[in-house]
Amino acid sequence: MPGLRTAGIRRASFAGVGLLLVVPLTANGRVTSARPVANPTALSRAFSAAVDASAQIQNAQRQFNAGNYSGAIATLQAATQQNPNSGEAYYWLGRSYYEIRDYDNAITAAEKSVAIDAKNSVYHQWLGRIYGGKADRDRSFSYARKVKKEFEDAVQLNPSNIAARRDLVEYCVQAPWVVGGNKDEAKTQVEAIAALDPIEGHLARAVYDLDGQKKPELAEQEYRAVLAAKPGKVDPYFDVISFFQHQNKPADMQTAIQAAALVSPNDPRLGYARGVALVLSNTSLADAERDLKAYLASTPDRSDWPSHAAARGWLGRLYEAQGKRSDAAEQYRAALQLDPEDKDAKTRLEHLEKGSH
């Protein structure tokens, strides 16, 4: 299923809540009488509840960004009790459950956010991503079909939602045709993205070339075009870094890392990337160990950043290169505890354990 990027967040609005009276007019426009349409006390209580829920949502966002997902869930559950009509509270609740891979509860919450605010593009996009997590885990075709529909709804509701368009591209090139995979549709989305943002267009075309056309040499041209364009935001550089990592090109990784550092020198992901590049090149392994451990110690485990399981896996590879087999095995076990589906860690651990007999 599609990789994840940071989605824009739509803030709740309370404009107009304080209007308590409807003033009817006669045919000639004269005021007849002021007719109360609701109990002012009840509406005042509702307004207070909405304000309280908004404060709870802000607190939950801070907990979420710190990686305290269980705390965010508790806060958001209270917010939904305080204001059951807050689509934003259910949206963040769904995202919080998604981070701990509790897809069933994430789906329940995200579906409520969409039911409350059916025209919110970001809510549909994240419901699609959550369906994707469920589909991947359960190998469910029915949920996979729902993924595409939500991404399509997100794009239809907001054609400028580039993140949703990129999710749709990745779905169309990665999913089998039986659940809606379609390379022609992916290409259409790539062209639409390029018209909105040339740099994002290069990134989307690279995904299409790599996953849809199986032509890494064409994808590499697109990623190099991104570097040449010198984006003012850091996230595109991490797409480039990830590509060169998977192509086993640590020198090119370092070039992209240096460019990213000019834009956002304190981004914690740079330490992870530096560590991985050094392990791939088998140089300065002490520095690589420091960088990977610092990443683990200073960042929350979040779905849109390199996972802690992956960082543990790279530490395992580092220790293997140093001949520290027991330390390597310990890191692979830690990676599998965090992510039981980590095939690379599982394979490497099995190889180490066989070699010890």
C-alpha positions as CSV (number, residue, x, y, z in Angstrom):
1,M,0.0,0.0,0.0
2,P,1.1,3.6,-0.4
3,G,3.8,5.1,1.6
4,L,2.8,7.9,3.9
5,R,3.4,11.6,3.9
6,T,2.3,14.4,6.2
7,A,-1.2,15.5,5.4
8,G,-2.5,19.1,5.9
9,I,-4.8,19.5,8.9
10,R,-8.1,21.4,8.7
11,R,-8.8,23.3,11.9
12,A,-12.3,23.2,13.3
13,S,-14.3,26.4,12.9
14,F,-16.9,27.8,15.4
15,A,-18.0,30.7,13.2
16,G,-21.7,31.5,13.6
17,V,-22.3,29.3,16.7
18,G,-23.4,32.3,18.7
19,L,-26.3,33.2,16.4
20,L,-29.3,32.4,18.6
21,L,-32.2,34.1,16.8
22,V,-33.8,33.9,13.3
23,V,-35.5,37.1,12.4
24,P,-38.4,36.4,9.9
25,L,-39.3,39.0,7.3
26,T,-42.6,39.8,5.5
27,A,-42.8,39.8,1.7
28,N,-41.8,43.5,1.7
29,G,-38.8,42.9,3.8
30,R,-40.1,44.3,7.1
31,V,-39.3,42.6,10.4
32,T,-42.3,40.9,11.9
33,S,-41.0,39.5,15.2
34,A,-37.9,37.9,16.7
35,R,-38.5,34.2,17.0
36,P,-36.2,32.1,19.2
37,V,-35.3,28.9,17.5
38,A,-33.4,27.2,20.3
39,N,-32.8,27.4,24.0
40,P,-30.0,30.0,24.5
41,T,-28.8,28.2,27.5
42,A,-28.5,24.9,25.6
43,L,-26.7,26.5,22.8
44,S,-24.3,28.2,25.2
45,R,-23.5,24.8,26.7
46,A,-23.0,23.4,23.3
47,F,-20.6,26.2,22.5
48,S,-18.7,25.6,25.7
49,A,-18.4,21.9,25.0
50,A,-17.1,22.7,21.5
51,V,-14.5,25.0,22.9
52,D,-13.4,22.5,25.5
53,A,-13.1,19.8,22.8
54,S,-11.0,22.1,20.7
55,A,-8.6,22.5,23.6
56,Q,-8.5,18.8,24.1
57,I,-7.7,18.2,20.4
58,Q,-4.8,20.7,20.6
59,N,-3.5,18.8,23.6
60,A,-3.9,15.5,21.8
61,Q,-1.9,16.9,18.8
62,R,1.0,17.7,21.1
63,Q,0.8,14.2,22.6
64,F,0.6,12.7,19.0
65,N,3.7,14.7,17.8
66,A,5.6,13.5,20.9
67,G,4.8,9.9,20.1
68,N,2.4,9.4,23.1
69,Y,-0.3,7.8,21.0
70,S,-2.0,6.1,24.0
71,G,-2.2,9.5,25.7
72,A,-3.6,11.1,22.6
73,I,-6.2,8.4,22.3
74,A,-7.4,8.9,25.9
75,T,-7.5,12.7,25.4
76,L,-9.4,12.4,22.1
77,Q,-11.9,9.9,23.6
78,A,-12.8,12.5,26.2
79,A,-13.0,15.1,23.4
80,T,-15.5,13.0,21.4
81,Q,-17.6,12.5,24.6
82,Q,-17.5,16.3,25.1
83,N,-18.4,17.1,21.5
84,P,-19.6,14.0,19.6
85,N,-20.0,16.2,16.4
86,S,-16.3,17.0,16.1
87,G,-15.0,15.5,12.9
88,E,-11.5,16.8,13.8
89,A,-11.5,14.8,17.1
90,Y,-12.5,11.6,15.3
91,Y,-9.9,12.3,12.6
92,W,-7.1,12.6,15.1
93,L,-8.4,9.6,17.0
94,G,-8.3,7.5,13.8
95,R,-4.7,8.6,13.1
96,S,-3.6,7.8,16.7
97,Y,-5.0,4.3,16.5
98,Y,-3.4,3.9,13.1
99,E,0.0,4.7,14.6
100,I,-0.3,1.7,17.0
101,R,-1.6,-0.5,14.2
102,D,-5.1,-0.8,15.8
103,Y,-6.7,-0.7,12.4
104,D,-10.2,-1.7,13.5
105,N,-10.6,1.2,16.0
106,A,-8.8,3.5,13.6
107,I,-11.4,2.7,10.9
108,T,-14.3,3.2,13.3
109,A,-13.0,6.7,14.2
110,A,-12.0,7.7,10.7
111,E,-15.3,6.7,9.3
112,K,-17.0,8.9,11.9
113,S,-14.9,11.8,10.9
114,V,-16.0,11.4,7.3
115,A,-19.6,10.9,8.3
116,I,-19.5,14.2,10.2
117,D,-17.6,16.2,7.6
118,A,-18.1,14.3,4.3
119,K,-16.6,17.1,2.2
120,N,-13.2,17.1,3.9
121,S,-10.6,15.9,1.5
122,V,-8.0,15.1,4.1
123,Y,-10.4,13.0,6.2
124,H,-11.2,10.9,3.1
125,Q,-7.5,10.6,2.3
126,W,-6.6,9.3,5.8
127,L,-9.5,6.9,5.9
128,G,-8.1,5.5,2.7
129,R,-4.6,5.1,4.3
130,I,-6.2,3.4,7.3
131,Y,-8.1,1.1,5.1
132,G,-4.8,0.4,3.4
133,G,-3.2,-0.7,6.7
134,K,-6.1,-3.1,7.3
135,A,-6.0,-4.4,3.8
136,D,-2.2,-5.1,4.0
137,R,-2.5,-6.8,7.4
138,D,-5.5,-9.0,6.6
139,R,-4.8,-9.4,2.9
140,S,-8.3,-8.1,2.3
141,F,-9.4,-7.3,-1.2
142,S,-12.6,-5.8,0.0
143,Y,-10.7,-3.2,2.1
144,A,-8.2,-2.7,-0.7
145,R,-11.1,-1.6,-3.0
146,K,-12.2,0.9,-0.3
147,V,-8.7,2.4,-0.3
148,K,-8.9,3.6,-3.9
149,K,-12.4,5.0,-3.5
150,E,-11.4,7.1,-0.6
151,F,-8.3,8.5,-2.4
152,E,-10.5,9.2,-5.4
153,D,-13.0,11.0,-3.2
154,A,-10.2,13.0,-1.6
155,V,-8.9,14.2,-5.0
156,Q,-12.4,15.0,-6.2
157,L,-13.2,17.1,-3.2
158,N,-9.9,19.0,-3.4
159,P,-8.1,18.7,-6.7
160,S,-5.1,20.6,-5.2
161,N,-4.6,17.9,-2.6
162,I,-1.3,16.7,-4.0
163,A,-0.6,14.2,-1.2
164,A,-3.9,12.4,-2.0
165,R,-3.1,12.4,-5.7
166,R,0.3,10.8,-4.9
167,D,-1.4,8.2,-2.7
168,L,-3.7,7.4,-5.7
169,V,-0.7,7.1,-8.0
170,E,1.1,4.7,-5.7
171,Y,-2.1,2.6,-5.3
172,C,-2.7,2.4,-9.0
173,V,0.8,1.2,-9.8
174,Q,1.2,-1.1,-6.8
175,A,-2.2,-2.8,-6.5
176,P,-3.3,-5.7,-8.7
177,W,-5.9,-4.9,-11.4
178,V,-8.5,-6.9,-9.6
179,V,-8.7,-4.3,-6.8
180,G,-8.4,-1.3,-9.1
181,G,-4.7,-1.1,-10.0
182,N,-4.5,0.8,-13.3
183,K,-1.3,2.3,-14.7
184,D,-3.2,4.5,-17.1
185,E,-5.0,6.1,-14.2
186,A,-1.7,6.5,-12.4
187,K,-0.2,8.3,-15.4
188,T,-3.2,10.7,-15.5
189,Q,-2.6,11.6,-11.9
190,V,1.1,12.1,-12.5
191,E,0.3,14.6,-15.2
192,A,-2.2,16.4,-13.0
193,I,0.4,16.6,-10.1
194,A,3.1,18.0,-12.5
195,A,0.7,20.7,-13.6
196,L,0.2,21.7,-9.9
197,D,3.8,21.5,-8.8
198,P,6.8,20.6,-11.0
199,I,8.9,19.1,-8.2
200,E,6.0,16.9,-7.0
201,G,5.5,16.0,-10.6
202,H,9.1,14.6,-10.8
203,L,8.5,12.6,-7.6
204,A,5.2,11.2,-8.8
205,R,6.7,10.3,-12.2
206,A,9.6,8.6,-10.5
207,V,7.1,6.4,-8.6
208,Y,5.4,5.6,-11.9
209,D,8.6,4.8,-13.6
210,L,9.9,2.6,-10.8
211,D,6.9,0.7,-9.7
212,G,4.7,1.0,-12.7
213,Q,7.2,0.7,-15.5
214,K,10.0,-1.2,-13.6
215,K,12.5,1.3,-15.1
216,P,14.8,2.4,-12.2
217,E,17.0,4.3,-14.7
218,L,14.1,6.6,-15.6
219,A,13.1,7.0,-12.0
220,E,16.7,8.0,-11.2
221,Q,16.5,10.8,-13.8
222,E,13.4,12.2,-12.1
223,Y,15.0,12.1,-8.7
224,R,18.1,13.8,-10.0
225,A,15.8,16.5,-11.5
226,V,14.4,17.0,-8.0
227,L,17.9,17.6,-6.7
228,A,18.7,20.0,-9.5
229,A,15.6,22.0,-8.8
230,K,16.8,22.6,-5.2
231,P,13.4,22.4,-3.4
232,G,12.8,24.8,-0.6
233,K,11.1,22.1,1.5
234,V,13.0,19.2,3.0
235,D,10.5,16.3,2.4
236,P,11.3,15.9,-1.3
237,Y,15.0,15.3,-0.4
238,F,14.0,12.3,1.7
239,D,12.2,10.7,-1.2
240,V,15.4,11.0,-3.2
241,I,17.5,9.7,-0.3
242,S,15.2,6.7,0.1
243,F,15.5,5.9,-3.6
244,F,19.3,5.9,-3.6
245,Q,19.2,3.8,-0.4
246,H,17.2,1.1,-2.1
247,Q,19.5,1.3,-5.2
248,N,22.5,0.8,-2.9
249,K,24.1,4.1,-3.9
250,P,25.5,5.5,-0.6
251,A,27.5,8.2,-2.4
252,D,24.4,9.6,-4.0
253,M,22.6,9.3,-0.7
254,Q,25.3,11.5,0.8
255,T,24.8,14.1,-1.9
256,A,21.1,14.3,-1.2
257,I,21.7,14.4,2.5
258,Q,24.0,17.3,2.2
259,A,21.4,19.2,0.1
260,A,18.6,18.4,2.6
261,A,20.8,19.7,5.4
262,L,21.0,23.1,3.7
263,V,17.3,23.4,3.9
264,S,16.6,21.9,7.4
265,P,19.9,21.1,9.2
266,N,18.2,19.9,12.4
267,D,15.7,17.5,10.9
268,P,16.1,14.3,13.0
269,R,15.7,12.1,9.9
270,L,19.1,13.3,8.6
271,G,20.8,11.3,11.4
272,Y,19.1,8.2,10.3
273,A,19.9,8.7,6.7
274,R,23.6,9.4,7.5
275,G,23.8,6.3,9.5
276,V,22.3,4.1,6.8
277,A,24.6,5.6,4.1
278,L,27.7,4.9,6.2
279,V,26.5,1.3,6.9
280,L,25.9,0.8,3.1
281,S,29.4,2.1,2.3
282,N,30.9,0.2,5.3
283,T,32.8,3.3,6.4
284,S,32.9,5.3,9.7
285,L,30.8,2.7,11.4
286,A,31.3,4.3,14.8
287,D,29.7,7.5,13.4
288,A,26.9,5.4,11.9
289,E,26.2,3.7,15.3
290,R,26.1,7.1,17.0
291,D,23.7,8.5,14.4
292,L,21.3,5.6,14.4
293,K,21.2,5.4,18.2
294,A,20.6,9.1,18.4
295,Y,17.7,8.8,16.0
296,L,16.2,6.0,18.2
297,A,16.6,8.1,21.3
298,S,15.4,11.4,20.1
299,T,12.4,10.6,17.8
300,P,9.0,9.1,18.3
301,D,8.1,6.0,16.2
302,R,5.8,7.4,13.5
303,S,4.4,6.0,10.3
304,D,5.6,8.8,8.1
305,W,9.3,8.7,9.2
306,P,11.8,5.8,9.1
307,S,10.6,3.3,11.6
308,H,12.5,2.4,14.7
309,A,12.3,-1.2,13.5
310,A,14.3,-0.2,10.4
311,A,16.8,1.7,12.6
312,R,17.3,-1.4,14.7
313,G,17.8,-3.5,11.5
314,W,20.5,-1.2,10.3
315,L,22.2,-1.4,13.6
316,G,22.1,-5.1,13.2
317,R,23.8,-4.9,9.9
318,L,26.4,-2.6,11.3
319,Y,27.2,-5.0,14.1
320,E,27.4,-7.9,11.6
321,A,29.9,-5.9,9.6
322,Q,32.0,-5.5,12.7
323,G,31.7,-9.2,13.5
324,K,29.5,-8.7,16.6
325,R,27.1,-11.5,15.9
326,S,25.3,-11.5,19.3
327,D,24.8,-7.7,19.2
328,A,23.5,-8.0,15.6
329,A,21.1,-10.7,16.6
330,E,19.9,-8.6,19.6
331,Q,19.1,-5.7,17.2
332,Y,17.2,-8.0,14.7
333,R,15.1,-9.4,17.6
334,A,14.3,-5.9,18.7
335,A,13.3,-4.9,15.1
336,L,11.0,-7.9,14.9
337,Q,9.4,-7.1,18.2
338,L,8.6,-3.7,16.9
339,D,7.6,-5.0,13.5
340,P,6.9,-8.7,13.2
341,E,6.5,-8.3,9.4
342,D,10.1,-7.1,8.9
343,K,11.3,-9.7,6.4
344,D,14.9,-8.5,6.2
345,A,15.4,-8.6,9.9
346,K,13.8,-12.0,10.1
347,T,16.0,-13.4,7.3
348,R,19.2,-12.0,8.7
349,L,18.4,-13.3,12.2
350,E,17.7,-16.7,10.9
351,H,21.0,-16.7,9.0
352,L,22.9,-15.7,12.2
353,E,21.2,-18.3,14.2
354,K,21.9,-21.1,11.7
355,G,25.5,-20.0,11.6
356,S,25.9,-20.2,15.4
357,H,25.1,-24.0,15.4
